């Protein structure tokens, strides 16, 4: 199997949705290439087989389509390059304004009834540099587009302004009894440039959240090397470097505190506004702010391996991806420009055949061409996604791709894991219940010896408890030659020094023939406690009970999700009584107990396809042939298959790397409230996308007929076209007002 190489290229020369759609088509026609092009970020994400297609081939294909591309530079360099381009375009715009203003003043005076015409030769002299120097980009863009088999916004602008310009030249040259429209062609080009400048500025604001993240990391760190403290560039730091973080400074890389105590503002990481207390042994993360206290730390992750770098990668990945709803705009854009040209020709023919003079027919056709720019349509979806994914990152919600954010707004069922999701995920030993002939010490030491052969959370909690009581005891060491076998979801068997041991759930012990006091077990479970049994050579040694505290926000989050119309279902491998007790504490009415890790994905599938016998909507949904959009929240390795099976999956940051990798959305807050926040943001984003698409469609649906009927002057049409893109981007920027739920501690 061939491993595809992934790369991101910065694209220059794109002007509208037709450009991005055409470039995407060109790239995807190359052998073993899968590309997506984003007009809002002006980037192409490409997966390709390097044995079939090289990077040089990709760039050559992009250049052949009329654009240019280069590998992504660092953000600062890219920002400088864009700023230089923006300044150059500003200069051209101001020159265009100076040349156009005399023509525009003449036209405004005519509206006021004052006829003060500039000589025709002077109008030509002013309009020509605007048409062919300032407007050169539209001709080169049109040629590249048509050569590549497509048509973009440049074609519309070049056709419209050229028609007005050359008709005016003909009138001037042959002394025809017709008005001249040099002011129309020059003003249209000037207005299009103004729209592009405003659009570029607004798009820059859309990615401001990502820029803010990149700017958070300090440039210099105080590093101790060879016993000497020195200032070192952060990019030169290495793992295991010892560094100092002074009060009022930001942490340069991820590390662990060796000495010192302080409070750190981790808002950039989790969205949490309250500072977090830190002491020796606690982890610190790059770009978090040290409020007070000197910290001495050891570097654990540097460069691209820090949490901040991972967040930036996820945000860039999400901003460069496409939502399904954008496919509609892409399909329309592919045929939009040719359709507009046909409408313009029909407009010209209709007015001429109706008896109008040549100039009237031509100017109405020009108005149709000018007002029909598909920019607003192309920007409607990606700009909203760029803003929302950046805003999500600021709130501690990392979205892997835009499609996940889009699907989240349709969630109707949310499946939640119990341990580590609803609860803190840190069970503590609460009860040691040995048999009459066994001491608590003996029971605990046997259990701890066996637990060292298991990775289960209860085993880890048991070991932590035992080590806190018997640190350094030789009886805590693993038995030599121990033969331990773990049965996932049940417990483990072990053979040590010729004796057979068992550690596991009460049900597991009963199946192995161990006598269990079911009433005693039930009483503990009804308190929300998990119980394990320990036996030796078929005889029960006793029980150990654990309690995992419900997260402080879980009950409020469940109520909030219910108010949003989302049905919450809890899955757990724990026994029915314990799961029921936790469900009642959290306010959850639906739960599935004693679900083995390997069966969690099947449970998600059954809920998705309405084959779950406990689903209240099962029959009605099956009759309609509907499938439910299912979300899954988890944090453990055993949650990964279920996360992959869900339509939208959420992973806690405190969870395993495998769970985070399988999830669509990673929650930097380790609580269920962030899921509700993500769904809330998804709904707000989809509202903005629908509003933008409505504005873009309505603009063209209303504007084209008005232009065709002669009710729009080309200059007014040009101004409306320029403002349409700006209005769509500005509407998307309103997503910055979205706020996550305020957590009260």
C-alpha positions in Angstrom: 0.0 0.0 0.0 1.4 3.4 -1.0 1.7 6.0 1.7 0.5 9.4 0.5 2.5 12.5 1.2 0.6 15.5 2.5 1.6 19.1 1.9 0.0 22.6 2.1 0.7 25.2 -0.6 0.0 28.9 -0.4 -1.8 30.0 -3.5 -1.7 33.4 -5.1 -3.9 34.8 -7.9 -7.2 33.4 -6.8 -10.1 35.9 -6.9 -13.4 34.0 -6.5 -15.0 30.6 -5.9 -14.6 29.8 -9.6 -10.9 30.1 -9.2 -10.7 27.7 -6.3 -13.1 25.2 -7.9 -11.1 25.2 -11.2 -7.7 24.9 -9.4 -9.1 22.0 -7.3 -10.3 20.3 -10.5 -6.9 20.8 -12.2 -5.0 19.3 -9.2 -7.3 16.3 -8.8 -6.8 15.4 -12.4 -3.1 14.6 -11.7 -2.2 10.9 -11.0 -3.0 9.9 -7.4 -3.7 13.4 -6.1 -6.4 14.5 -3.8 -6.6 18.2 -3.2 -8.9 20.7 -1.5 -8.5 24.5 -2.2 -9.8 27.1 0.3 -10.5 30.5 -1.1 -10.7 32.1 2.4 -7.3 31.0 3.5 -5.8 30.9 0.0 -4.3 27.5 0.6 -4.3 24.1 -1.0 -4.1 20.9 1.1 -2.8 18.2 -1.2 -2.3 14.4 -0.6 -0.2 12.8 -3.4 1.8 9.8 -4.3 5.4 11.1 -4.7 6.2 8.2 -7.0 3.6 9.4 -9.4 3.5 13.1 -8.9 6.2 15.3 -7.6 5.9 18.6 -5.7 7.3 20.3 -8.8 4.5 18.8 -10.9 1.9 20.2 -8.5 3.3 23.7 -8.7 3.7 23.4 -12.5 0.0 22.4 -12.7 -1.0 25.3 -10.5 1.0 27.7 -12.6 -0.5 26.2 -15.8 -3.9 27.0 -14.4 -3.0 30.7 -14.1 -2.0 30.9 -10.4 1.2 30.6 -8.5 2.1 28.6 -5.4 4.8 28.1 -2.8 5.4 26.0 0.3 4.1 27.6 3.4 6.5 30.0 5.0 6.4 30.7 8.7 3.4 32.8 9.7 5.5 36.0 10.2 7.1 35.7 6.8 3.7 35.0 5.2 2.2 38.0 7.0 5.0 40.3 5.7 4.6 39.0 2.2 0.8 39.6 2.3 1.4 43.1 3.8 3.7 44.0 1.0 1.2 42.8 -1.6 -1.6 44.7 0.2 0.5 47.9 0.2 1.2 47.5 -3.5 -2.5 47.0 -4.2 -3.3 50.1 -2.1 -0.9 52.2 -4.2 -2.5 51.0 -7.4 -6.0 51.7 -6.0 -5.1 55.3 -5.0 -3.6 55.9 -8.5 -6.8 54.5 -10.0 -8.9 56.8 -7.7 -6.9 59.8 -8.9 -7.4 59.0 -12.5 -11.0 58.1 -12.1 -12.1 60.9 -9.9 -12.3 63.6 -12.7 -14.5 61.2 -14.7 -16.6 60.4 -11.8 -17.1 64.0 -10.9 -18.3 64.7 -14.4 -20.9 61.9 -14.1 -22.1 63.2 -10.7 -22.5 66.7 -12.1 -24.7 65.2 -14.8 -26.9 63.7 -12.2 -27.3 67.2 -10.7 -28.2 68.6 -14.1 -24.9 70.3 -14.7 -23.4 69.5 -18.1 -19.7 70.1 -17.9 -18.1 67.5 -20.1 -14.4 66.8 -20.2 -13.0 66.6 -23.7 -13.2 63.1 -25.1 -9.5 62.8 -25.7 -8.9 63.7 -22.0 -11.4 61.1 -20.8 -9.6 58.5 -23.0 -6.2 59.6 -21.5 -7.5 59.1 -18.0 -9.3 55.9 -18.6 -6.6 54.0 -20.6 -4.1 53.5 -17.8 -6.9 52.4 -15.5 -8.1 49.9 -18.1 -4.8 48.4 -19.2 -2.3 49.1 -16.4 -4.4 49.0 -13.2 -6.8 46.5 -14.8 -4.1 44.3 -16.3 -4.8 41.7 -13.6 -8.3 41.1 -15.0 -7.0 40.4 -18.5 -4.2 38.0 -17.4 -6.6 36.3 -15.0 -9.2 35.9 -17.8 -6.7 34.5 -20.2 -5.4 32.0 -17.7 -8.9 31.0 -16.7 -10.1 30.5 -20.3 -6.9 28.7 -21.2 -7.6 26.3 -18.4 -11.1 25.6 -19.6 -13.0 27.7 -17.1 -14.2 31.2 -16.5 -13.9 33.2 -13.3 -14.7 36.7 -12.0 -11.9 38.2 -14.1 -13.7 37.2 -17.3 -16.8 39.1 -16.2 -14.9 42.2 -15.2 -12.7 42.1 -18.3 -15.7 41.6 -20.6 -17.8 44.3 -19.0 -15.2 47.0 -18.7 -13.7 46.2 -22.2 -17.2 46.5 -23.8 -17.7 50.0 -22.2 -14.1 51.1 -23.0 -13.9 50.0 -26.6 -17.4 51.2 -27.4 -16.4 54.6 -26.1 -13.2 54.5 -28.2 -15.2 53.7 -31.3 -17.6 56.6 -30.6 -14.6 58.9 -30.2 -12.7 57.6 -33.2 -15.5 57.6 -35.7 -17.3 60.6 -34.2 -20.5 58.6 -33.7 -23.7 60.1 -32.2 -23.5 58.0 -29.1 -22.5 58.7 -25.4 -19.1 57.6 -24.2 -18.7 55.5 -21.1 -15.0 55.9 -20.1 -16.1 56.8 -16.6 -18.1 53.6 -16.3 -15.1 51.3 -17.2 -12.6 53.2 -15.0 -15.0 53.4 -12.1 -15.9 49.7 -12.3 -12.2 48.7 -12.1 -11.6 51.2 -9.2 -14.7 49.8 -7.3 -13.6 46.2 -7.8 -10.1 47.0 -6.5 -11.8 48.7 -3.5 -13.9 45.6 -2.8 -10.8 43.5 -3.0 -8.9 45.6 -0.5 -11.8 45.6 1.9 -12.3 41.9 1.4 -8.5 41.2 2.1 -8.7 43.3 5.2 -11.8 41.4 6.5 -10.3 38.0 5.6 -7.2 39.0 7.7 -9.4 39.7 10.7 -11.1 36.3 10.1 -7.7 34.5 10.8 -6.8 36.8 13.7 -7.5 34.0 16.2 -4.8 31.8 14.6 -2.4 34.8 14.5 -3.0 35.4 18.2 -2.1 31.8 19.0 1.1 31.9 17.0 2.1 35.2 18.7 1.6 33.8 22.2 4.9 31.8 22.4 7.8 33.9 23.7 10.8 34.2 21.4 13.5 33.8 24.2 13.8 31.5 27.2 16.1 31.5 30.2 17.9 28.2 30.0 20.5 26.7 32.3 23.3 24.9 30.5 26.6 23.8 32.1 25.5 25.6 35.3 25.2 28.9 33.5 21.9 30.7 33.0 21.6 32.1 29.5 19.1 33.6 27.1 18.4 31.2 24.3 16.0 31.4 21.3 13.0 29.1 21.9 13.5 27.2 18.7 17.0 26.1 19.9 15.7 24.5 23.1 16.0 20.8 23.5 14.2 18.2 25.6 15.5 18.0 29.2 16.7 21.6 29.1 16.3 23.2 32.5 14.7 26.6 32.2 13.3 29.4 34.5 10.0 31.2 34.1 9.9 34.5 36.0 6.7 36.2 37.2 5.0 38.0 34.4 6.6 35.8 31.7 5.1 33.1 29.4 6.3 29.5 29.5 8.5 28.9 26.4 7.9 25.1 26.0 6.0 22.2 27.6 7.7 21.0 30.8 7.4 19.8 34.3 8.0 21.9 37.4 11.1 21.0 39.4 11.0 23.8 41.9 8.7 26.7 42.8 5.0 27.4 43.2 2.8 29.8 41.2 -0.5 30.3 39.4 -0.6 30.1 35.6 -3.2 31.6 33.2 -3.9 28.7 30.8 -6.7 30.4 29.0 -5.0 30.0 25.6 -4.9 26.2 26.2 -8.3 25.6 27.8 -10.3 28.8 27.5 -10.5 28.8 31.3 -10.2 32.3 32.6 -9.3 31.3 36.2 -5.6 30.7 36.9 -4.4 27.2 37.8 -2.3 26.6 40.9 1.0 24.9 40.1 3.6 23.1 42.3 6.6 20.7 41.8 5.6 17.7 39.7 2.9 19.6 37.8 3.1 20.1 34.0 3.3 23.5 32.4 2.6 24.3 28.7 4.1 26.6 26.2 2.5 30.1 26.0 0.7 29.9 29.4 1.3 32.9 31.5 3.1 32.8 34.9 1.3 35.2 37.2 3.6 35.1 40.2 6.4 33.0 41.6 9.6 31.8 40.1 9.4 28.4 38.4 12.3 26.1 37.6 11.2 23.5 35.0 12.5 20.8 32.8 11.5 20.7 29.1 9.4 17.7 28.1 8.3 18.8 24.6 9.8 21.5 22.3 9.2 22.9 18.8 6.4 21.2 16.9 5.8 18.8 19.7 4.3 21.2 22.2 0.5 21.5 22.9 0.5 25.0 21.4 2.0 23.7 18.1 -0.6 20.9 18.1 -3.4 23.4 18.6 -2.1 25.6 15.8 -1.9 22.6 13.4 -5.4 21.6 14.2 -6.8 25.1 13.7 -4.9 25.4 10.3 -6.2 22.0 9.3 -9.8 22.8 10.2 -9.6 26.2 8.5 -8.3 24.6 5.3 -10.9 21.9 5.2 -14.3 22.1 3.5 -17.8 21.6 4.9 -20.4 19.6 2.9 -22.6 22.6 2.5 -19.8 24.3 0.5 -20.2 21.8 -2.2 -23.4 23.5 -3.3 -21.6 26.8 -3.8 -18.8 25.0 -5.7 -21.2 23.3 -8.1 -23.0 26.6 -8.8 -19.7 28.5 -9.2 -18.6 26.0 -11.9 -21.4 27.0 -14.2 -22.1 30.5 -12.9 -19.8 32.6 -15.1 -20.8 30.9 -18.5 -24.4 31.3 -17.5 -23.9 35.0 -16.8 -22.2 35.6 -20.1 -25.2 33.9 -21.9 -27.6 36.2 -19.9 -25.5 39.2 -20.8 -25.7 38.3 -24.5 -29.4 37.7 -24.3 -29.8 41.1 -22.6 -27.8 42.8 -25.3 -29.8 41.0 -28.0 -33.2 41.7 -26.3 -32.6 45.4 -25.9 -31.3 45.8 -29.5 -34.1 43.8 -31.0 -36.6 45.9 -28.9 -35.5 49.0 -30.8 -33.0 50.4 -28.3 -29.8 52.0 -29.5 -26.5 50.2 -29.4 -25.2 52.0 -26.3 -28.3 51.2 -24.2 -28.2 47.5 -25.1 -24.5 47.3 -24.5 -24.5 49.2 -21.2 -27.3 47.0 -19.8 -25.3 43.9 -20.8 -22.3 45.4 -19.1 -24.3 45.9 -15.9 -25.3 42.2 -16.0 -21.7 41.1 -16.3 -20.5 43.4 -13.5 -23.1 42.7 -10.9 -22.8 38.9 -11.3 -19.4 38.4 -9.5 -19.5 35.0 -7.7 -17.1 36.2 -4.9 -19.8 36.4 -2.3 -21.0 32.9 -3.0 -17.5 31.5 -2.7 -16.7 33.3 0.5 -20.0 32.5 2.3 -18.9 29.2 3.8 -15.1 29.3 4.2 -15.0 32.7 6.0 -17.5 31.6 8.5 -15.6 28.4 9.2 -12.2 30.2 9.5 -13.7 32.6 12.1 -15.6 29.8 14.1 -12.7 27.4 14.2 -10.4 30.1 15.4 -13.0 31.2 18.0 -13.4 27.5 19.1 -9.6 27.2 19.7 -9.7 30.3 21.9 -12.4 28.6 23.9 -10.5 25.3 24.3 -12.3 23.4 21.5 -10.0 22.0 18.8 -11.9 21.1 15.6 -10.1 18.6 13.4 -12.1 19.4 10.2 -14.9 21.6 9.1 -17.2 18.7 8.3 -17.3 17.7 12.0 -18.2 21.2 13.0 -21.0 21.2 10.4 -22.4 17.8 11.5 -22.4 18.8 15.2 -25.3 21.1 14.8 -27.5 18.2 13.8 -26.7 16.0 16.8 -29.8 14.4 18.3 -28.1 11.8 20.6 -24.9 12.1 22.6 -23.3 9.0 24.0 -21.1 9.7 27.0 -18.6 7.4 28.7 -18.8 7.4 32.5 -15.3 7.2 33.8 -13.2 10.2 33.0 -16.0 11.9 31.1 -18.9 12.4 33.5 -16.7 11.6 36.4 -13.2 12.9 37.3 -11.6 9.7 36.1 -9.6 9.4 39.3 -11.2 6.7 41.4 -10.2 6.5 45.0 -10.2 3.6 47.4 -13.1 4.1 49.9 -13.6 0.7 51.6 -11.4 -2.3 52.5 -13.6 -5.2 53.4 -11.6 -8.3 54.2 -13.0 -11.7 55.2 -12.9 -12.4 59.0 -9.6 -14.4 58.7 -7.9 -11.8 56.6 -6.4 -8.4 57.7 -6.9 -5.2 55.7 -3.1 -5.1 55.2 -3.0 -8.6 53.7 -6.0 -7.9 51.5 -4.5 -4.7 50.2 -1.0 -6.1 49.6 -2.4 -9.1 47.6 -4.6 -6.8 45.6 -1.7 -4.4 44.9 0.6 -7.3 43.8 -2.0 -8.4 41.3 -3.0 -4.9 40.1 0.6 -4.4 38.8 -0.3 -6.7 35.9 -3.3 -4.5 34.8 -3.7 -1.1 33.1 -7.3 -0.6 34.3 -8.1 2.7 36.1 -9.2 0.9 39.2 -5.9 -1.0 39.3 -3.9 2.2 39.0 -6.0 3.8 41.8 -5.4 0.7 44.0 -1.7 0.9 43.4 -1.6 4.6 44.2 -3.5 4.0 47.5 -1.2 1.0 48.5 2.0 2.9 47.7 0.9 5.8 49.7 0.5 3.5 52.7 3.4 1.1 52.1 5.9 3.0 50.1 9.1 1.0 49.8 7.7 -2.2 51.1 9.1 -5.3 49.4 5.6 -6.9 49.4 4.6 -4.2 46.9 7.0 -5.4 44.3 5.7 -7.7 41.6 6.0 -11.4 42.5 8.9 -13.1 40.6 7.6 -15.5 38.0 4.0 -14.4 38.3 1.8 -15.6 35.5 -0.9 -12.9 35.1 -3.6 -12.9 32.4 -6.1 -10.0 32.1 -9.6 -10.5 30.7 -10.8 -7.2 29.3 -13.8 -5.8 31.1 -13.8 -8.5 33.7 -10.6 -8.9 35.7 -7.5 -11.0 35.9 -6.2 -14.4 36.8 -2.7 -14.9 38.3 -0.6 -17.8 39.4 2.1 -16.9 42.0 4.2 -19.4 44.0 1.8 -22.2 43.0 -1.3 -20.4 44.2 -4.1 -19.2 41.9 -5.4 -15.7 42.4 -8.4 -13.8 41.1 -9.1 -10.1 41.0 -12.1 -8.6 39.2 -15.7 -7.7 39.3 -18.1 -9.6 41.6 -19.9 -11.1 38.6 -16.6 -12.3 37.2 -15.8 -13.9 40.6 -19.2 -15.6 40.8 -18.7 -17.1 37.3 -15.4 -18.5 38.6 -17.3 -20.2 41.4 -16.4 -17.8 44.2 -19.1 -17.3 46.9 -20.1 -13.6 47.0 -22.4 -11.6 49.4 -24.6 -10.0 46.8 -26.5 -7.8 49.3 -23.3 -6.3 50.6 -22.1 -5.7 47.1 -25.4 -4.1 46.0 -25.4 -1.8 49.0 -22.0 -0.4 48.0 -23.0 -0.1 44.3 -26.1 1.8 45.1 -23.9 4.4 46.7 -22.3 4.8 43.2 -19.2 2.8 44.2 -17.4 0.2 42.1 -16.4 -3.0 43.8 -13.7 -5.6 43.1 -13.4 -9.0 44.6 -10.1 -10.7 45.5 -9.8 -14.5 45.9 -7.0 -17.1 46.4 -7.3 -20.8 45.5 -11.1 -20.4 45.2 -11.6 -18.7 48.6 -12.7 -15.1 48.9 -10.2 -12.8 50.6 -12.5 -9.7 50.5 -13.7 -6.7 48.6 -12.3 -3.3 47.8 -14.7 -0.4 46.9 -13.8 2.7 44.9 -15.6 6.0 44.3 -15.1 8.2 41.3 -16.5 11.7 41.9 -18.9 13.2 39.4 -17.4 16.3 37.7 -18.7 19.5 39.1 -20.1 20.6 35.7 -21.6 17.3 34.6 -25.2 17.7 36.0 -25.4 21.3 34.6 -24.0 20.2 31.3 -26.5 17.3 30.9 -29.4 19.7 31.7 -28.0 22.2 29.1 -27.8 19.5 26.5 -31.3 18.4 27.2 -32.5 22.0 26.8 -30.8 22.0 23.4 -32.9 19.0 22.4 -30.1 16.4 22.7 -30.7 13.0 24.2 -27.9 11.9 26.5 -27.1 8.2 26.8 -24.4 7.0 29.2 -22.3 3.9 28.4 -20.3 2.1 31.1 -18.7 -1.2 31.7 -19.6 -0.9 35.4 -22.4 -2.8 37.0 -26.0 -1.7 36.7 -26.4 -0.4 40.3 -23.3 1.8 40.2 -24.1 3.1 36.7 -27.7 3.9 37.8 -26.4 5.8 40.9 -24.0 7.9 38.7 -26.8 8.5 36.1 -29.1 9.8 38.8 -26.5 12.1 40.2 -25.9 13.5 36.6 -29.6 13.8 35.8 -29.3 11.1 33.0 -32.4 8.9 32.4 -30.9 6.6 29.8 -27.9 4.4 30.4 -26.3 1.1 29.3 -24.4 -0.8 32.0 -21.9 -3.7 31.8 -20.9 -2.8 28.3 -17.6 -4.4 27.4 -15.0 -2.1 25.7 -15.2 -4.1 22.5 -19.0 -3.7 22.4 -19.1 0.1 22.8 -18.8 0.7 19.0 -21.7 -1.7 18.4 -23.8 0.3 20.9 -23.1 3.5 19.0 -24.1 1.8 15.7 -27.3 0.5 17.2 -28.3 3.9 18.3 -27.3 5.4 15.0 -29.4 2.9 13.0 -32.3 2.7 15.5 -31.7 -1.0 16.2 -31.3 -0.3 19.9 -34.4 -1.9 21.6 -34.3 0.8 24.3 -34.5 3.7 21.9 -37.7 5.6 22.4 -37.7 6.9 18.8 -36.8 3.5 17.3 -40.0 2.6 15.5 -40.9 6.0 14.3 -37.5 6.6 12.9 -37.3 3.2 11.3 -40.6 3.8 9.6 -39.3 7.0 8.1 -36.0 5.4 7.1 -34.0 7.9 9.1 -30.6 7.5 10.7 -29.8 9.5 13.8 -26.8 11.8 14.0 -24.8 10.3 17.0 -22.1 12.1 19.0 -19.7 10.2 21.3 -17.6 11.6 24.2 -14.8 9.5 25.6 -11.3 9.7 27.0 -9.8 6.2 27.1 -8.1 3.8 24.7 -11.2 1.5 24.9 -13.4 4.4 23.7 -11.5 4.8 20.4 -13.6 2.3 18.3 -16.8 3.9 19.5 -15.4 7.4 18.8 -14.6 6.3 15.3 -18.1 4.8 14.8 -19.9 8.0 15.9 -20.9 10.7 13.4 -19.2 13.3 15.6 -16.7 12.4 18.2 -15.3 14.4 21.2 -12.2 13.5 23.2 -11.1 14.9 26.5 -7.6 16.3 26.5 -6.8 14.3 29.6 -7.6 11.1 27.7 -5.3 8.8 25.8 -3.6 9.9 22.6 -5.5 7.1 20.7 -8.8 8.5 21.8 -7.8 12.1 20.8 -6.5 10.8 17.4 -9.8 9.0 16.7 -11.9 12.1 17.7 -13.2 14.9 15.4 -13.1 17.5 18.2 -10.7 17.6 21.2 -11.9 19.4 24.4 -9.1 21.2 26.2 -11.6 21.6 29.1 -12.0 18.1 30.6 -15.8 18.3 31.1 -19.0 17.8 29.3 -19.9 21.5 29.2 -17.4 21.9 26.3 -19.4 19.5 24.2 -22.5 21.8 24.7 -20.2 24.7 23.8 -19.1 23.0 20.6 -22.6 22.2 19.6 -23.7 25.8 20.4 -20.8 27.2 18.2 -21.7 24.7 15.4 -25.3 25.9 15.4 -24.2 29.6 15.4 -21.7 28.8 12.5 -24.4 27.1 10.4 -26.7 30.0 10.9 -24.1 32.4 9.6 -23.3 30.1 6.6 -27.0 29.9 5.7 -27.4 33.7 6.1 -24.3 34.2 3.9 -25.5 31.8 1.2 -29.0 33.5 1.3 -27.4 37.0 0.9 -25.2 35.8 -1.9 -28.0 34.0 -3.8 -30.5 36.8 -3.1 -28.0 39.4 -4.3 -27.6 37.7 -7.7 -31.3 36.6 -8.0 -32.4 40.2 -7.5 -29.4 42.0 -9.1 -29.2 40.2 -12.5 -32.8 40.7 -13.5 -32.6 44.4 -12.4 -29.5 44.9 -14.5 -31.0 43.0 -17.5 -34.1 45.3 -17.3 -32.0 48.4 -17.5 -32.7 49.4 -13.9 -29.0 49.4 -12.7 -26.3 51.7 -14.0 -23.0 49.7 -14.4 -21.3 51.9 -11.8 -24.0 51.2 -9.2 -23.8 47.5 -10.2 -20.0 47.6 -9.6 -20.4 49.2 -6.2 -23.0 46.6 -5.2 -20.8 43.8 -6.4 -17.8 45.1 -4.4 -19.9 45.4 -1.3 -21.5 42.0 -1.6 -18.2 40.2 -0.7 -17.5 42.6 2.1 -20.9 42.1 3.6 -20.6 38.3 3.6 -17.2 38.4 5.3 -18.3 41.0 7.8 -21.4 38.9 8.6 -19.0 35.9 9.3 -16.9 38.1 11.5 -19.9 38.5 13.8 -19.1 34.9 15.0 -16.4 36.5 17.1 -19.2 37.6 19.5 -20.0 33.9 20.3 -19.1 33.1 23.9 -18.8 29.7 25.7 -20.7 28.9 28.8 -19.4 30.7 31.9 -18.1 28.2 34.4 -18.5 29.1 38.0 -16.1 27.5 40.4 
